[in-house]
């Protein structure tokens, strides 16, 4: 009887850990979405006339760095 209760408590503990990790993943995903939406808004309000122009290279590098951190969606 005590063994069964102990196993159930272990399972509950594991489920709580998984739930916590899942919540962290969701929070990080939501933060990434907000960051990307903000960057899109900035780019829409400040359109680049010439993407190959050297003065915009720093902006393009920042975009590449942010997008590189974002994991692709795997359906």
KOLROVEX-196075 format. One record per residue (C-alpha): residue number from 1; residue in three letters; z, x, y. Coordinates in steps of 0.001 Angstrom, whole numbers, padded with zeros to 6 digits. Each point is the difference from the previous one (the first is absolute). Example, Ala and Ser with C-alpha at 12.3 -4.5 7.8 and 13.67 -1.06 7.14 Angstrom:
[1; 'ala'; [007800; 012300; -004500]]
[2; 'ser'; [-000660; 001370; 003440]]
//
This chain:
[1; 'unk'; [000000; 000000; 000000]]
[2; 'unk'; [000924; 002792; 002422]]
[3; 'unk'; [-003168; 001867; -000949]]
[4; 'unk'; [-002121; -003031; 000915]]
[5; 'unk'; [001752; -000348; 003364]]
[6; 'unk'; [-000456; 003715; 000689]]
[7; 'unk'; [-003727; -000219; -000818]]
[8; 'unk'; [-000404; -002982; 002307]]
[9; 'unk'; [001792; 001853; 002815]]
[10; 'unk'; [-002287; 002989; -000490]]
[11; 'unk'; [-003049; -002279; 000133]]
[12; 'unk'; [001303; -001641; 003177]]
[13; 'unk'; [000556; 003408; 001573]]
[14; 'unk'; [-003526; 001115; -000892]]
[15; 'unk'; [-001478; -003194; 001421]]
[16; 'unk'; [001933; 000463; 003239]]
[17; 'unk'; [-001319; 003566; 000301]]
[18; 'unk'; [-003565; -001198; -000596]]
[19; 'unk'; [000446; -002744; 002592]]
[20; 'unk'; [001264; 002516; 002553]]
[21; 'unk'; [-002941; 002355; -000610]]
[22; 'unk'; [-002422; -002917; 000241]]
[23; 'unk'; [001513; -001048; 003326]]
[24; 'unk'; [-000402; 003556; 001324]]
[25; 'unk'; [-003645; 000061; -001081]]
[26; 'unk'; [-000639; -003351; 001685]]
[27; 'unk'; [001723; 001159; 003204]]
[28; 'unk'; [-002084; 003194; 000076]]
[29; 'unk'; [-003199; -001977; -000602]]
[30; 'unk'; [000854; -002409; 002805]]
[31; 'unk'; [000728; 002911; 002345]]
[32; 'unk'; [-003346; 001605; -000868]]
[33; 'unk'; [-001766; -003291; 000736]]
[34; 'unk'; [001725; -000279; 003391]]
[35; 'unk'; [-000907; 003592; 000870]]
[36; 'unk'; [-003640; -000507; -000952]]
[37; 'unk'; [-000186; -003279; 001921]]
[38; 'unk'; [001357; 001785; 003075]]
[39; 'unk'; [-002563; 002751; -000336]]
[40; 'unk'; [-002795; -002550; -000419]]
[41; 'unk'; [001167; -001773; 003146]]
[42; 'unk'; [000002; 003261; 001968]]
[43; 'unk'; [-003483; 000858; -001223]]
[44; 'unk'; [-001293; -003483; 000810]]
[45; 'unk'; [001383; 000205; 003528]]
[46; 'unk'; [-001289; 003542; 000533]]
[47; 'unk'; [-003387; 000148; -001704]]
[48; 'unk'; [-001463; 003414; -000638]]
[49; 'unk'; [-003430; 000387; 001597]]
[50; 'unk'; [-001031; 002878; -002201]]
[51; 'unk'; [001849; 000595; -003276]]
[52; 'unk'; [-001433; 003528; -000226]]
[53; 'unk'; [001340; 000938; 003407]]
[54; 'unk'; [002377; 002975; -000289]]
[55; 'unk'; [002584; -001477; 002376]]
[56; 'unk'; [000695; -002770; -002543]]
[57; 'unk'; [000485; 002392; -002875]]
[58; 'unk'; [003795; -000074; 000293]]
[59; 'unk'; [000012; -003796; -000260]]
[60; 'unk'; [-002247; 000103; -003046]]
[61; 'unk'; [002216; 002615; -001641]]
[62; 'unk'; [003076; -002184; 000586]]
[63; 'unk'; [-001778; -002984; -001573]]
[64; 'unk'; [-001010; 002063; -003029]]
[65; 'unk'; [003568; 001243; -000473]]
[66; 'unk'; [001443; -003509; 000127]]
[67; 'unk'; [-002607; -001436; -002341]]
[68; 'unk'; [000478; 002886; -002431]]
[69; 'unk'; [003657; -001013; -000453]]
[70; 'unk'; [-000907; -003585; -000837]]
[71; 'unk'; [-000495; -000623; -003697]]
[72; 'unk'; [-003146; -001933; -000867]]
[73; 'unk'; [000406; -003541; -001249]]
[74; 'unk'; [-000472; -000257; -003733]]
[75; 'unk'; [-000451; -003620; -000949]]
//
